[in-house]
Amino acid sequence: MTHALTRRQAILGAATSGSLLFAGGNAGAQQKPAELKVGICTFLSGSASVFGVPAKQAAEMLFEEINKAGGIGGVPVRPYFVDEAPGTDHLVGEYRRLVQNEGVHIIFAAISSGSCLACTPLSDEMKKTTLLWDCGTQRIFEEGNHPYAFRTQGYGAPEVLAPLLYLLKHKPDFRSLAVINQDYAWGRDSWEMWKAGMDALKPGVRVVAELFPRLGATDYSTEVTRLLASRPDVILSTSWGGDLVTFVRQASERRLFERSTFVLPVAEASLQMLGRTMAAGHVIGARGDHWNNHPRPKDPARLAKFVADYRARFNEYPIYPCHHMAQAISAMQAGFAKAIAAKGGGWPNDEELANAFRGLTFDTPTSSITLREDGQGLEDQIVGLSTFTDRFPFAVPKDMVIFPAAMVSTPVGQKSVEWMKTLKPDILAQMPAAIAG
């Protein structure tokens, strides 16, 4: 969902319950493969490569560090990358190839919600543990049971609800709203959830425009003209990647940010590219709690090292796809460690590996994430107002609120849209206090 990434030992220090790395060969050496093969689906081309390439580079660097430390269970890790950009039919074929021809032990899929919706059923069919490392669609675990699929970060419901709650607290008197989202699964689903929550918590808001430009659009002049004419109090956009950068630049040129309050739940990954083009005073999110200026990280030293190592290698700050990839790798380490321990040191088969992820808790530099019984990860959400400081040459959040995952996540067994329709205004009283940051 900017360019390269990584952090080195920081992720190695990231553990879970129990030790993450089994350096050496402490069990069942005859059962171990020569390599631990990891298939990774990400965008390597197209406008979304500003998310996918950093994630790829993150994985390469982290696996390099893991291998220097002895691998996982004494087995070196080898990634196999495939490009999401050609579309879901291509990706489905690549998923099958990774399993049937390359013999991968685990798959990371994917950035696009459409990609995840296409790949998750394959995890059932092929009985291959699949970590949904970045996509946001809530439909994955709400429309079926997938015993081999696990999402190692948050998802659409908390990523939409947290900014909505923040807006209601920060600007409770807004009366009109427009939405401009990408025309595909994430754009449509995120708007449906927002609308359900907004109607429940602030009924009567007038929706003056619903705009869904195609994914990968390069010209937003028509949409900006519509937004200027409709004069909404609030403009919501869950767009991401190159699409969001292009839209913000074109909207800024025509001074749209001076006329409406923007809510950009996926803004973080685009802020470095935007620099000073992004206006101050608008609601921004990061699809998690991994801001570089996080006010209260779980492990400050580890977060600082992550950022420093990344900057040293790539001369830029890590963005949230970097963190999401690191989270998936940390979860993979923890899952293999748990599965190996449960087998008394032996190498797990596919079923044993998948079982190890159910209920797994693993640490990140900023918090801990638990994979609940339906496979969904619970990740806190940070939302704040865009501002500029001497520390960063791009917008970062101030007046941050850290929303606990349990507060903003749909309960197991419920549908996010239907659950959001039942929300009551008293949920705003549960919001933690803002932190300057």
N, C-alpha and C positions, 0 to 999 in steps of 0.2 A: 504495500500500500504504500532515499535519496541516494544515496550511493553507498557503497561499501560499508562494512561494519566489522566490529568485533571487539571482543575483549578476551583476554587470555585466561589467566589463572583465576580470575574472579569467578568464572563459571565452575572451575574445578573446585573451588571452595564451596560452591553452592551445593548443598547436599539435600538430603531429604532425611527421612528417618533412616538412620543407618549409614554406613559408609558408602560413598558413591562409586569409588574406583577400586576395583580389585586388581591391583597391579600384581604381576607375577602370575603364577599358575597354581592356585590353591584348590583346584578340584576338578576331578573328571577331565583331565587334559585330553583324553582320547575322544571326548564328546565335543570338544570345542571346535568351531570352524577356524579356518586359517584367517578369515577376516569377518568382521561384523559389518555386513553390507546394509547401508541405509539409503533408501530411495527418497529423494527430496523433490517435491513439485513446487516450483516457484516461477515467477515471471522473470525471464532472462532477456526479453525483448519487448518492444512496445512501450506505451506510456506508463504502464504499471511496473516496468523494470526499475523505476526509482524506488520501489519497495523491494522487488525481488532480488536485484543484484546485491544490495547491502546484506540481505538475509543470506544469500549464497556465500558471500565473503565471510560473514560471521561464522557460518557453519564450518567452512574450510579452516579458519583460524582456530576455532574451538576444538575441532577434531585433531588438528595438529598438536594442540596442547595436551589433549587426552592421550594421544598416542605416545607423546614424549613421556607421559607419566605411567605408561604401561598398558594403555588400552582399557577396555571394559572387560572385567573378568579375565584379564590377561590376553585379550584378543584385540588387535588393532582395528580401528574403525575406518571404513572406506565409504565415502558418499557417492551416490549416483544422482546427478541432477537432471531434471527434465523441465522443459519450458511449458508453462501454462498458456502462453500467448496464442498458439494456433487454435485453441478452443477445446471444448469438453470432449468431443469425439476423439480428438488427438490424444487428450490426456488419459481417457479411459484405455486407449490402446497402449499408451506408455505405462500405465499402472500394471496392466496385464504382462507387458514385456518385463518389467522390473521383477515381478514375482516369478513368472514362468521361465524366463530366459536368464535373468541375472541372479536369481535366487536370493533376493534381498530378505533380510530378517525382519525389517520394520520399515514403514513408509511414513514420511511427513507430507501431508497434503492439507491445505494448499492456501493461497492468498484469496482467490476469488470464491465468493459464496457459491456461485454456479459450479465451480470446480469441486468444492467439497460435497455438494449435493449429488454430483455425478460419481465421485470416488467412494463415498462412504458405503453405499450398497455393495461395492466390490470387496470391502473389508469383510463383510458377512460371507459373501460367496467364496472368497479365496482364503478365508480364515487367517488373515494377515493383520497383525496389530498396526493400526494406523493412527498417528497423532495429527489431529487437526490443529495446525500450528499457528494459523492466523485468521482464517475466515470467520465472519461474524454471524451468519444466518442462524436464527433461533430454531429453524425448522428441523435441523439434523436430529436432535434428541427428543423433539416434541412430536415427531410424526412416525417414530418407530424405535425399536430396540436394536442397538448395534453393539454386540458384546466385544467386538474387536476394535472399536473406535473410541477415542478419547480426545477431548479438546483441552489443551494445556494452557489456555488463557480464558479470559472472559468472552462474552458473545453479545449479540445485538441488544438483548433486553437491558442489561445494566449499562451498556454503552450509550443507549438512547435515554433511558430513564434518569440516569444521573445528571446529564445536562439539562433535561426538562425540569427536574427538581431545582437545580441551581438557578435556572432562569426564573422560575416561579418565586424564588426567594429574592433574587437580585432585582427583578423587574416585574413585580406582580401585577402592575396595572396595564400590561399590554392587551390590546383588543383585537389586533389583526395580525395575520401571519401568512407568509408565503413559503413554499418549499421548492428547492431546486436540487434534485437528486439524479444520480446516474440511472439510466433505464435498464436495470437488470435486477437480479434477485435481491441484492443488498439494498439498493436504492428504494425499491418498492416495499420490501419488508420493513425496513427501518422507519419509513414514513407511516406505514400502517400501525406500527407499535407506538410511535410518537403521537399520532392522532388519537389512538385509543386512550393513552395516558392523559393527554391534554384535555380531551373531552370529559374525562372523569374528574380531573383535578381543577380544571378551570373551564367549565362549560360556557358556551357562547362566544368563544373566540372565532372571529370571522376569517376563514381561509380564502385569501384573495387571489391566489395563484398556485397551481400545482404544475410544476415544470419538470420534465424528465428527458433531458437531452441524452443522446446516445453515449454509451461508454466510449471514451477516447475522443470526444468532441474537441475541436480546436477553436471554434468560434461561438462565443456566447452573446453576441451583440443583440440578437433577437430577445433572448431571455433577460438580459440586463435592461433593455428597453421596457419590457413588460413589467419588471420589478420597479423600475423608476416610476412608471405610470400608475401602478397599483398602490404604491406608497405604504407597504406593510410596516407595522411597528417592529416586527421580528422577521428575519429571513433565516430559515433552517436549511442547512445543506450537510448531509452525511457523505458527500463526495470525497474522494481521496486521490492521492497520487498526482500525476500530471494534470488530470482533469481539474482538481481543486486549485492547483497553482494557476492554471490558465484562467479559470473563472475569477479567482480573487484579483488577479492582475487587471483583468478587463473591467471588473466591477469597481476597483479602486480608481482606475483612470477616469471613470464617469461619476466618481464621488458617491457611489451608492452606500459606502460605509458611513458616510456622514448623515444619512437619512434613515437608516434602519439599524437595529441591533442584530448582529449576526450570531447564530449559534452553529458552531462547527465542531461536532463531536470527534472528528477524525483529523483535526487540524495539525497535530503535533508533527507528523512526519513531513509536512510541507513547509514548516515555518522557516527552516534554514534557507531553503530555496527562495522564499519570499522576502527574507530580510526585512527591511523597513517598509516594504510594500504593504504588509499586514498592518492594519490599523490597531490602535490600542483601544481597550475598553469593550471587547467583544468576548463572548463565551467560547472557550476552547477546551477540547478534551484530548485524550491520548489513548483511548481504548485500553485502559489499564491504569496502573499507578506508577509508571516508570518514567517520570519526568527527570531530566538532568538536574533540575533544581528542586527535587523532591524535598519537602520540609522535614520529614521524619522517616527516613528509610530504615528498614529493619537492620541492615548491615551497611552503615555509612562508608566504612573503609572499602568494602567490596564494590559498592556502587562507584566510589571515586576511582577505584582501579579500573573498573570496566570502562568508564568514560575516558580515563587517561590513556589506557592501552589502545582504545579505538582511535582516539585523536592522534596518537603518536604514529599510528600506521596509515591512517587515511586522511588526516588533516581536516577532520570534521567531527561533529558530535554524533553519537549513536541515536537513531530514531527508533520508534516503537517496533517496527518489524525486526530490528536487531534484537530487541529484548524478547520478542515473541519466539524468535529462533533459539535464543539462548535458553528460554524457558522450556522449549520442547527438548532441547538437548539435555538439560538438567533433569527433566522428567524421565527421559530415556535412560540416563545413568541410574537414577533411583529405581526405575522399574526393573532393569536388569539386575541391579544389586539385590533387590527384594526377591526376584525370581530365583536367582542363583542361591541365595541363602535358604529359601524355602526348599530347594532341592538338595540341600546339604553340600553345596559346592558344585553340583552338576550343571551342565548347560541346559537351559529351558527349551522346551518345544513351543510351538506357536500358542497352544492353549494355555500353557503355564505362564508364558510371558504376558498374555492378555490379562489373565487373572491377577497378575501382580499390579496392574495399573488401577484396578478397581479400588477406590478409596485411598489411593496414594496421596501423600502430602510431600511436597518438595519446596525447598527454599529458593527464593530469588534475591537479588541484592536489596529489593525494596519491601518484600513481604513474603508470606508463605501462600502457596496455592494448593488446594485440595481438590482432587478429582472425585466428585460425588458418585453415588451408585449408578446414575444414568450415564456417566462418562463425561459430564460437563465440569470444567474447571471453574472454581470460584475465585475471582480476582477482584480486588478492590479497584475503585475508579477514582481518579483525581480530575476535578473540573475547576477551572479558574477563569479569571479575566485576563485577556492579552495585555501585556505591558512590556516596556523596554527598560533594561538595566545596563549598568556598566559592565556586567559580567558576560553577557551574551550579545552578539551582534544581530540578534533576531528576537522576535517576540517570545516570551515565556509567560506562564500564568502567575498571577498574584491572587491574593485572597482565595487561596485554594481550599476546597473541601474534599476530604478523603471519605468517599462513600464506602462503607463496609459492604463486601460482596453479598452477604446474606440479606442486606436491606433492599438491594436493587435487583436481585436475581429472581426469576420466576421459580416458584417451588417445583420440586420434582413432580412429574405427572400432570402438570398444568400447561396450557398453551399461553404463550406470552401475551398475545393480543387480548385474549379473554381475561387473563389475570389483571392486565393493566386497566381494563374496563371497571374492575372492582375497587381500584385504589380510592382512598379517602384523603381529603386534604390534611388530616392529622398526621400523614406521613411526613409532612414538612417539619413537624415538631421533632422528628427523630433525626433530622440532619445534624451532623457534627458541626461544631463551630468552624468558621473559616480560619485559615492560617495564613499569615502574611506571606511567608516564603520568598 
